[in-house]
Amino acid sequence: MGFFDDLVYPAGERLEDPSGEPAGRRGESVLLGPPDEHVGRERPPLDWFAPASVPQPAVAGSGPTAKVLLSGWSVWPGSVTLHLAVHRTVHRQSDGRARQSGLRVGLLLGDGRRVTSLDPHGTKSTTALGPAARPAAARSAASAGLIPLDTGGMRDSLFRTDVDLYLPELPPSGATRLVVEWPDEEIPETSTPVDADALRAASARVVEVWPGLPTPRATGDRFLVFARWGGPPGFLARPMSAYELRDLREREEARQRYVPRADWEGLGYEGWRDPALIRARLDGGASADADVWSGRTPLHLAARDGGAASVRLLLPHVTDVDASDDEGHTALWHAACEGDEECVRTLIGAGADVWTPQTGPWSPGRLLLTTPLAPVVADLPGAVVLPDEEFAAFRAADALVAAFVDEGRWTEGLGIAFVRDLDGAEVVRRLGADPALCPELLPKDAPFDDDEEIDMDDWDDADDYDKSYRFVSVVEVPGDPGGCVITQIGYMPSDETLLGAVSAGTTAYGMYFNPKGGTHGTLARDGVCVEHEEIGLSPDATDPTTYWHFRFWQTGPDVPYDARDLAYACAAAGLRVFDGRPALDGTAPRRRVELPADLVR
C-alpha cells in the first residue's frame, strides 16, 4: 500500500454525489511560457525560478511600540527581494488613508543612487497568458524604486506583519546601506549596512525551475481572469501624489527663479514683466546687450512684453538704445507696436530715435501718429505729417474692424467668403442650387443645425466627414456696397473652385482660419483666382499698404486679431459693411446650401 492510498478514493472509480450534483471536472488550463525580457521588471519571477536566500538578521529600526526587523534577502537572476518584519506591541485600527508619515524604506546603492518605497508610481505594461496562450496586455501601477509586494491576504498575527520590497536589479558593488524611518511609530532614520557583493554572488545559486520551457500554442479564444484580495501593508508610507510633486516643483522653481544667473534663459512672456527677475539676472552678470532671440536684446523684449518698469531697469545697462534686431527694428518700434504709452515715453526720454524709417517708410513715430498716442510724438523734432488720404485709409480700416469685433466669437476652423454686390438668391444659384429650395430662415426656425453637420462622436466616419463639406450657409450683409457672406466650419469658402463660381462679374475673397496654424486668404475676380496670401502677419517693406492700414503690425493682448483679419477680407472683396457680426453669430437669416459634387474637393 502506498503512503497516501488509504486517504483517497480508489483511482478510476467514481461515486455519485448524493446531492445530485454532477461530478466535477477539471477547469480551464492556463499555460506557462518561457520567461521573456519583461520578466522581473515589476515583481519577482516566481513562476520560473527558485531564489537563493541570503540571511541577514538585524534590527533595522526601533521605536517605543514598534520594531522593524531585517530577516534577509531572496536573490533572483537579476533582482532581489528585501524581507522585513514589523513587530508592534500596539495594534491600531487603520482609518483607510495612506500617509506619508508611515514606514519609509530605502537603499543607498554603491553607485550613489537612492531607491525607496516612496519613489513615484508609474503606469507600466505587463504580459499575461490566457488559456489560448495569446499575450494580453495589462496595465498596472508599480513603483520605480523599491516595489512593495503583496505578502498574502489575511495576516497570521495582529502584532507581526511581513513586509517584502522588490528591487528589479542586482545592487551594484560598493558600500550599500538600508535606511528605515517611521514617523508615526517614532522610529528615527536608521541605517544598516548591506553586503551587495554577497547578494550579487548569490545570484549564481538561483535554480531555474523549468529550463527549456516551450512557448504555448494558441488553442482557442477564451481567457480566464484571476482575482486576489490583498496588497502591501497599509502602514507603508505612500509616494507623493502628482499634485504634491507639482507643488514642490513649483516651489523649487519659484525659489530658483530669483537666484542670480548670467543668462536670460527661461524668462518667457511673463518673465519680462517681472522687474525683480530682470534685476536678478543683471546682478548675476547677464548682459543687457545679449542676443536673446532673433537679434532681440533684453531691451527689445522688455519693450514688447515687459513694460516701462522693466525697460527703466535695463536702460542703464544697455550700450545702444537704438540697437536693431534681425528685422531692423528697435526697442521703440516694439513699444509702438504694443501701444504702451509709458514705455514709449521712457524710451524717447532715453534718446531713442523716433523718426528714422525701419521698414519701408515706417518709423516708430510714423506708426504712433496713426494711434491714440499721436500727441506723444507729433511735436517732437523731425516729426512727419501723414497725408490726409493715409489718415482716411486708417479710419476706414478701423471702422471696418469695429464692425466685426465680437469677443465671444470662435473662429478656429472657420471658412468664410465675402462676395460683393450679389444677393442671397443669386449666390445660391451660382452655387448650383435652387433658391426656392433654400429659403432664408433664422437659425431658431431652421429645420437643421449646422453644428450637427459633423458627427462629433465619430470623426472616423468618412461619410460624416465628407458631408460636413457639402453644406454652406449664405447670409446677406447690408453695406455700401454690401453683398453676401458664405460660411462653413471648413475650408470650402476659401476654395478656388467655389470662389471662381461666385465671383463672375464681381469680386470675392475667401479665407480660412486653419486650426493647424495660419489664416489663409484667396482673392477672385470675374471668375478667376488672382491672389493667395497668408494674412495677419507683421508686414515687411514689400507688403501691400493695406496690411499697414489694417494694423497687422500691432501686437498685444488687446488687439482684435480675428476681427482685423475678417475686416481685411471684407475690404479685399470690395465690401464696406456697417455691422458684420450678425452674419457670423447666427442672428441673421441665412440659407443652407448643399454644394454640387463639382464644387466639393
MARKEVEX-456294 format. One record per residue (C-alpha): chain; x, y, z. Coordinates in steps of 0.2 Angstrom, whole numbers, padded with zeros to 4 digits, m for minus. Each point is the difference from the previous one (the first is absolute). Layout:
BEGIN
ch	X	Y	Z
A	X	Y	Z
...
***
This chain:
BEGIN
ch	X	Y	Z
A	0000	0000	0000
A	0006	0017	m0004
A	0003	0014	0012
A	m0016	0009	m0004
A	m0011	m0014	m0007
A	m0011	m0001	0015
A	m0004	0018	0000
A	m0007	0001	m0018
A	m0015	m0008	m0009
A	0006	m0014	m0012
A	0007	0007	m0016
A	m0011	m0003	m0015
A	m0016	m0002	0010
A	m0013	0013	0002
A	m0014	0001	0013
A	m0015	0010	m0004
A	m0003	0016	0010
A	m0015	m0003	0012
A	m0004	0018	m0003
A	m0004	m0004	m0018
A	0013	0012	m0006
A	0010	m0006	m0015
A	0018	m0005	0003
A	0012	0014	m0002
A	0012	0001	m0014
A	0017	0009	m0001
A	m0001	0018	m0005
A	0008	0010	m0014
A	0019	m0001	m0001
A	0011	0015	0000
A	0017	m0004	m0008
A	0017	0006	0006
A	0012	0006	m0013
A	0018	0004	0001
A	0006	0016	0008
A	0002	0015	m0011
A	0009	0016	0001
A	m0014	0008	0011
A	0001	m0013	0013
A	0007	0007	0017
A	m0003	0018	m0005
A	m0014	0003	0013
A	m0001	m0016	0011
A	0010	m0015	0004
A	0001	m0014	m0014
A	m0008	m0012	0012
A	m0007	m0012	m0014
A	0017	m0004	m0008
A	0013	0001	0014
A	0003	m0005	0018
A	0010	0014	0008
A	0016	m0001	0010
A	m0002	0005	0018
A	0012	0012	0009
A	m0004	0001	0018
A	0004	0017	0009
A	m0009	0000	0017
A	0001	0018	0007
A	m0011	0013	0008
A	m0002	0013	m0014
A	m0010	0013	0011
A	m0007	0001	0017
A	m0013	0011	0009
A	m0010	0000	0016
A	m0013	m0012	m0006
A	0007	m0006	m0017
A	0015	m0009	m0007
A	0005	m0003	m0018
A	0010	m0016	m0001
A	0011	m0005	m0016
A	m0001	m0018	m0002
A	0010	m0002	m0017
A	m0002	0000	m0019
A	m0006	m0011	m0014
A	0011	0002	m0015
A	m0006	m0003	m0017
A	0010	0000	m0017
A	0000	0019	m0002
A	m0009	0006	0015
A	m0003	m0001	0019
A	m0014	m0001	0013
A	0003	0009	0017
A	m0009	m0009	0014
A	m0005	0010	0015
A	m0012	m0004	0015
A	m0008	0013	0010
A	m0004	m0004	0018
A	m0011	0011	0011
A	m0007	0000	0018
A	m0015	0010	m0005
A	m0011	m0003	m0015
A	m0009	0015	m0006
A	m0015	0000	m0011
A	0003	0008	m0017
A	m0011	0014	m0006
A	0003	m0005	m0018
A	0010	0014	m0005
A	0018	m0002	m0006
A	0012	0012	0009
A	0017	0006	m0005
A	0005	m0001	0019
A	m0001	m0019	m0001
A	0014	m0012	m0002
A	0014	0006	m0012
A	0013	m0012	m0007
A	0014	0003	m0012
A	0017	m0006	m0006
A	0015	0011	m0003
A	0009	m0010	m0014
A	0018	m0001	m0003
A	m0001	0011	m0015
A	m0007	0014	0010
A	m0018	m0002	m0006
A	m0015	0000	0012
A	m0015	m0012	m0002
A	m0014	0000	0012
A	m0018	m0006	0004
A	m0005	0018	m0003
A	0006	0002	m0018
A	m0014	0006	m0011
A	m0012	m0012	m0008
A	m0001	m0002	m0018
A	m0011	m0010	m0013
A	0009	m0015	m0007
A	m0005	m0014	m0012
A	0001	m0018	0005
A	m0004	m0016	m0010
A	m0012	m0014	0005
A	m0005	m0016	m0009
A	m0017	m0006	m0001
A	m0005	m0018	m0003
A	0002	0003	m0019
A	0018	0005	0004
A	m0004	0017	m0009
A	0010	0015	0008
A	m0012	0012	0009
A	0006	0017	0005
A	m0003	0006	0017
A	0002	0016	0009
A	0006	0002	0017
A	0007	0013	0012
A	0017	m0004	0006
A	0013	0009	0010
A	0016	0004	m0010
A	0011	m0003	0016
A	m0003	m0012	0013
A	m0016	m0008	m0005
A	m0012	m0006	0015
A	m0006	m0017	m0003
A	m0016	m0009	0006
A	0006	m0012	0014
A	m0017	m0009	0001
A	m0018	0005	0004
A	m0005	m0004	0018
A	0015	0002	0013
A	0004	m0014	0012
A	0003	0013	0014
A	m0007	0017	0006
A	0017	0005	0006
A	0012	m0006	m0013
A	m0001	0005	m0018
A	0012	m0006	m0014
A	0006	0013	m0012
A	0008	m0005	m0017
A	0007	0013	m0011
A	0007	m0004	m0018
A	0015	0008	m0008
A	m0001	m0004	m0019
A	0019	m0001	m0002
A	0015	m0007	0009
A	0008	0013	0012
A	0016	0007	m0008
A	0016	m0004	0009
A	0006	0012	0013
A	m0006	0007	0017
A	m0018	m0003	0002
A	m0012	0005	0014
A	m0018	m0004	0005
A	m0009	0015	0007
A	m0016	0000	0010
A	m0011	0013	0008
A	m0017	0000	0007
A	m0007	0017	0007
A	m0016	m0007	0005
A	0008	m0013	0011
A	0014	0012	0006
A	0014	m0011	m0009
A	0014	0012	m0005
A	0010	m0001	m0016
A	0010	m0016	0003
A	0014	m0007	m0012
A	0005	m0018	m0001
A	0015	m0005	m0011
A	m0004	m0013	m0014
A	0013	m0011	m0009
A	m0004	0003	m0018
A	0014	m0011	m0006
A	m0008	m0015	0009
A	m0016	0003	m0008
A	0007	0001	m0017
A	0010	m0016	0003
A	m0016	m0009	0006
A	m0008	0003	m0017
A	0010	m0015	m0006
A	m0009	m0012	0012
A	m0017	0004	m0007
A	m0009	m0016	m0007
A	m0009	0001	m0016
A	m0016	m0010	0003
A	m0005	m0003	m0019
A	0015	0000	m0011
A	m0004	m0001	m0018
A	m0019	0004	0002
A	m0008	0000	m0017
A	m0011	0015	m0005
A	m0019	m0005	0001
A	m0010	m0001	m0016
A	m0017	0008	m0001
A	m0014	m0012	0001
A	m0015	0012	0001
A	m0007	0017	0004
A	m0005	m0002	0018
A	0009	0009	0014
A	m0001	m0003	0019
A	0001	0015	0012
A	0007	m0003	0017
A	m0003	0012	0015
A	0009	0001	0017
A	m0004	0010	0015
A	0015	0008	0009
A	0014	0012	m0003
A	0015	0007	0009
A	m0002	0005	0018
A	m0010	0016	0002
A	0012	0008	0012
A	0013	0002	m0013
A	0003	0018	m0004
A	m0008	0005	m0017
A	0009	0008	m0014
A	m0004	0019	m0003
A	m0015	0003	m0011
A	0002	0009	m0017
A	m0008	0016	0008
A	0013	m0001	0014
A	0014	m0003	m0012
A	m0006	0015	m0010
A	m0001	0011	0015
A	0017	m0004	0006
A	0007	0003	m0018
A	m0008	0016	m0001
A	0006	0006	0017
A	0018	m0005	m0006
A	m0002	0009	m0016
A	m0006	0015	0009
A	0015	m0001	0012
A	0012	m0002	m0015
A	m0009	0013	m0010
A	0008	0015	0009
A	0017	m0008	0002
A	0013	0011	m0009
A	0006	m0007	m0016
A	0010	0006	m0015
A	m0013	m0004	m0014
A	m0017	0004	m0006
A	m0006	m0018	m0002
A	m0018	m0005	0006
A	m0007	0018	0002
A	m0015	m0003	m0012
A	m0014	0013	m0003
A	m0004	0003	0019
A	0019	0001	0005
A	0002	0016	m0010
A	m0014	0008	0011
A	0010	m0004	0016
A	0012	0013	0004
A	0007	m0010	0015
A	0004	m0014	m0011
A	0009	0011	m0013
A	0010	0008	0015
A	0005	m0017	0005
A	0007	m0005	m0017
A	0009	0017	m0001
A	0007	m0003	0017
A	0006	m0017	m0005
A	0010	0008	m0015
A	m0013	m0003	m0014
A	0004	0013	m0014
A	m0013	0013	m0005
A	0007	m0001	m0018
A	m0002	m0019	m0002
A	m0008	m0007	m0015
A	m0015	m0009	0009
A	m0010	m0005	m0016
A	0001	0005	m0018
A	0012	0015	0004
A	m0012	0006	0013
A	0008	0006	0016
A	m0007	0001	0017
A	m0005	0018	m0004
A	m0010	m0005	m0015
A	m0009	m0014	0009
A	m0004	0011	0015
A	m0007	0014	m0011
A	m0011	m0013	m0009
A	m0005	m0011	0015
A	0006	0008	0016
A	m0005	0018	0002
A	0008	0016	0006
A	0006	m0007	0017
A	0010	m0013	m0009
A	0006	0012	m0013
A	0006	0013	0013
A	0010	m0014	0009
A	0009	m0005	m0016
A	0004	0017	m0007
A	0015	0004	0011
A	0008	m0016	m0006
A	m0003	0000	m0018
A	0014	0007	m0012
A	m0012	0006	m0014
A	m0018	0004	0003
A	m0003	m0001	m0019
A	0008	m0017	m0003
A	m0010	m0009	m0014
A	m0006	m0018	0000
A	0002	m0012	m0015
A	m0015	0009	m0008
A	0007	0017	0002
A	m0011	0006	0014
A	0004	0009	0016
A	m0007	m0001	0018
A	m0010	0015	m0004
A	m0008	m0008	m0015
A	m0006	m0015	0011
A	m0007	0012	0013
A	m0009	0009	m0014
A	m0007	m0016	m0007
A	m0006	m0005	0018
A	m0008	0017	0003
A	0008	0002	0017
A	0000	0019	0003
A	0011	0000	0016
A	0013	m0011	m0009
A	0000	0011	m0015
A	0003	0015	0011
A	0014	m0008	0010
A	0009	m0005	m0016
A	m0002	0017	m0008
A	0006	0008	0016
A	0016	m0012	m0001
A	0004	0007	m0018
A	m0008	m0013	m0011
A	m0001	0005	m0018
A	m0019	0004	m0004
A	0000	0004	m0019
A	0013	m0011	m0009
A	m0010	m0012	m0011
A	0003	m0018	0004
A	m0011	m0009	m0012
A	m0004	0009	m0016
A	m0006	0017	0004
A	m0005	m0005	0018
A	0009	0006	0015
A	m0006	m0002	0018
A	m0006	0018	0000
A	m0010	m0002	m0016
A	m0009	m0016	0007
A	m0004	0010	0016
A	m0008	0014	m0010
A	m0013	m0012	m0006
A	m0005	m0005	0018
A	m0007	0009	0015
A	0018	0003	0006
A	0003	0013	m0015
A	0001	0015	0012
A	0015	m0008	0009
A	0011	0002	m0016
A	m0009	0012	m0011
A	0010	0015	0006
A	0017	m0008	0002
A	0014	0006	m0011
A	0000	m0008	m0017
A	m0018	m0004	0000
A	m0009	m0005	m0016
A	m0017	0003	m0005
A	m0011	m0014	m0007
A	m0010	0005	m0016
A	m0019	0002	0002
A	m0003	m0015	m0011
A	0011	m0011	0011
A	m0010	0005	0015
A	m0016	m0003	m0009
A	0006	m0018	m0004
A	0004	m0004	0018
A	m0017	0007	0006
A	m0009	m0010	m0013
A	0009	m0016	0005
A	m0003	0003	0018
A	m0019	0003	m0003
A	0000	m0017	m0009
A	0009	m0009	0013
A	m0012	0007	0013
A	m0014	m0007	m0010
A	0006	m0018	0003
A	0006	0001	0018
A	m0008	m0013	0010
A	0009	m0007	0016
A	m0010	m0015	0001
A	0003	m0006	m0018
A	0009	m0016	m0003
A	0009	0000	m0017
A	0011	m0015	0000
A	m0004	m0011	m0014
A	m0012	0013	m0008
A	m0001	0002	m0019
A	m0008	0016	m0006
A	m0002	0009	m0017
A	m0005	0018	m0004
A	m0009	0003	m0016
A	m0003	0017	m0006
A	m0017	0007	m0007
A	m0009	m0017	m0001
A	m0016	m0004	0009
A	m0003	m0017	0009
A	m0010	m0007	m0014
A	0013	0003	m0013
A	0014	m0007	0010
A	m0011	m0016	0003
A	m0002	m0001	m0019
A	0018	0001	m0003
A	0003	m0013	0013
A	m0010	m0012	m0011
A	m0016	0000	0011
A	m0018	0006	m0002
A	m0004	0015	0011
A	m0018	m0006	0002
A	0007	m0015	0009
A	0012	0010	0010
A	m0011	0013	0009
A	0006	0013	0012
A	m0003	m0005	0018
A	0006	0005	0017
A	0010	m0014	0008
A	m0013	m0002	0014
A	m0013	m0004	m0014
A	0011	m0011	m0011
A	m0003	m0018	m0001
A	0018	m0003	0001
A	0015	0004	0011
A	0017	0003	m0007
A	0008	m0007	0015
A	m0008	m0017	m0004
A	0008	0000	m0017
A	0015	m0009	0008
A	m0002	m0015	0011
A	0011	0005	0014
A	0000	m0017	0008
A	0006	m0009	m0015
A	0014	0010	m0010
A	0005	m0017	m0008
A	m0016	m0001	m0010
A	0005	0006	m0017
A	m0018	0003	m0006
A	m0003	0013	0015
A	0017	0008	m0004
A	m0004	0002	m0018
A	m0018	0006	0003
A	0006	0014	0011
A	0009	0008	m0016
A	m0015	m0002	m0011
A	m0010	0014	0009
A	0002	0018	0002
A	m0010	0015	0007
A	m0003	0015	m0010
A	m0005	0017	0009
A	m0003	0017	m0008
A	0009	0014	0008
A	m0005	0018	m0003
A	0013	0013	m0004
A	0006	0013	m0012
A	0003	m0010	m0009
A	m0006	m0016	0008
A	m0002	m0018	m0006
A	0000	m0017	0007
A	0010	m0011	0012
A	0003	m0018	m0002
A	0005	m0010	0015
A	0004	m0017	0006
A	0010	m0009	0013
A	0012	m0006	m0013
A	0011	0007	m0014
A	m0012	m0001	m0015
A	m0004	0019	0000
A	0018	0004	m0003
A	0001	m0014	m0014
A	0005	0007	m0018
A	m0014	m0010	m0008
A	m0014	0007	0011
A	0007	0018	m0001
A	0002	m0001	m0019
A	m0019	m0005	m0001
A	m0006	0014	0011
A	0011	0014	m0006
A	m0005	0001	m0019
A	m0002	0019	m0003
A	0004	0005	0017
A	0013	m0003	0014
A	0001	m0013	0014
A	0013	m0003	0013
A	0000	m0017	0010
A	0010	m0003	0016
A	0003	m0015	0011
A	0005	0001	0019
A	0011	m0016	m0001
A	0000	m0009	0016
A	0017	m0007	m0004
A	0006	0018	m0001
A	m0001	0015	m0010
A	m0014	0010	m0008
A	0000	m0002	m0019
A	m0010	0010	m0013
A	m0004	m0001	m0019
A	m0006	0015	m0011
A	m0010	m0004	m0015
A	m0006	0012	m0014
A	m0012	m0003	m0014
A	0001	m0019	0003
A	0019	m0001	0001
A	0011	m0002	0016
A	0013	0014	m0001
A	0009	m0001	0017
A	0004	m0012	0015
A	0007	0007	0016
A	0002	m0003	0018
A	m0007	0015	0010
A	0002	0007	0017
A	0019	m0001	0000
A	0011	0015	0004
A	0003	0009	m0016
A	0017	0003	m0008
A	0005	0013	m0013
A	m0007	m0010	m0015
A	m0017	m0003	0007
A	m0016	0010	m0006
A	m0003	0016	0009
A	m0017	m0007	0006
A	0009	m0012	0011
A	0006	0016	0009
A	m0017	0008	0000
A	m0008	m0015	0008
A	0014	0000	0013
A	0007	m0017	m0003
A	0015	0008	0009
A	m0008	0002	0017
A	0003	m0012	0014
A	m0007	m0003	0017
A	m0014	m0008	0009
A	m0013	0014	m0004
A	0002	m0002	m0019
A	m0016	m0007	m0008
A	0010	m0012	m0011
A	m0015	m0010	m0008
A	m0010	0016	m0003
A	0015	0008	m0008
A	0002	m0015	m0012
A	m0019	m0001	m0004
A	0000	0019	m0003
A	0014	m0002	m0012
A	m0008	m0014	m0010
A	m0016	0010	m0001
A	0009	0015	m0007
A	0010	m0010	m0012
A	m0017	m0006	m0008
A	m0005	0018	m0001
A	m0013	0000	0013
A	m0003	0014	0013
A	m0012	m0007	0013
A	m0006	0009	0016
A	m0002	m0015	0011
A	0007	m0017	m0005
A	m0004	m0009	0016
A	m0018	m0007	m0004
A	0007	m0009	m0015
A	0012	m0010	0011
A	m0009	m0001	0017
A	m0016	m0009	m0007
A	m0012	0015	0003
A	m0003	0004	m0018
A	m0011	m0010	m0012
A	0010	m0012	m0011
A	m0002	m0013	m0013
A	0007	m0018	0001
A	0007	m0006	m0016
A	0006	m0017	m0005
A	0014	0002	m0012
A	0001	m0011	m0016
A	0013	m0013	m0002
A	0010	0011	m0013
A	0003	0013	0014
A	0005	m0011	0014
A	0018	m0005	0001
***
